[in-house]
Amino acid sequence: MKRKIMICMMAVTFILSGCGQNADSGEPGREPQSVQTDSSQTDKSESTENSENTESSGNTQDNAGTESKALVAYFAYSENMGDTSSMSVDAIASASLNRDTKNTEGNLQVMAQAITEKTGADTFHIIMTDPYDPDYSTMLPRAIQEMEDEDWPALESKIENIDDYDVVYLGVPVWNAEIPPALHTFFTENDLSGKKIILFGIHLGSGLGRMEGQVQELASGAELVDSFTISASTANDDVRKEFSEWLDGLSVN
């Protein structure tokens, strides 16, 4: 009975956990400038040598003046949809946009951009090789089954130069109070031992749910420094303001 209740809650959470996501996810021009939708759209001349889904920006300084290198890695449903050419914008928006606030960017993308602007961090997009169906009613059963079976989806790429980073900002939507299935694969393929993790995400009333505990378990050799979460229904401008203020008070030393 408890499992059935959780799945029912998930049905509500899934449809809005991607709130603020770009309705036209196949149009990279509508994403924040420093964020790409997938590796196939990466300008190879601007890619890092070892990670085609990673965008290189620069380094950040800690309070002691020591140079450290930061990475933003995030998973967004809008960047993990399949072919949307046969669907209307309204149909896609019903699963990926907050129609009350008329968001035009994803809140995860907004926060990722705020981090890169503040720290000069590189950006890694967590992209599945087999994307979800853009139709919500088709996507939901697959995601539920993946969680129940612990059948974690394959990813397009891994971060070959993960040892170069000292700090990892991890962006995650809350799915059924847990990390999405693709994050399990990310943790398996990328050893974060010895690194500092800052978790940021969007939710629909559950806060971070069980995600902090999952991250600490899956990246047991890393230090979870701090976490930030905000309602998925929050307008982009409000997210940008609140998250930027939170970043200003964050210490990763």
Beta strands, then each sheet from edge to edge (+ up, - down):
strand 1: 54-55
strand 2: 60-61
strand 3: 67-68
strand 4: 70-74
strand 5: 122-125
strand 6: 167-173
strand 7: 196-203
strand 8: 223-231
sheet 1: 1+ 5- 4- 6- 7- 8-
sheet 2: 2+ 3-
end
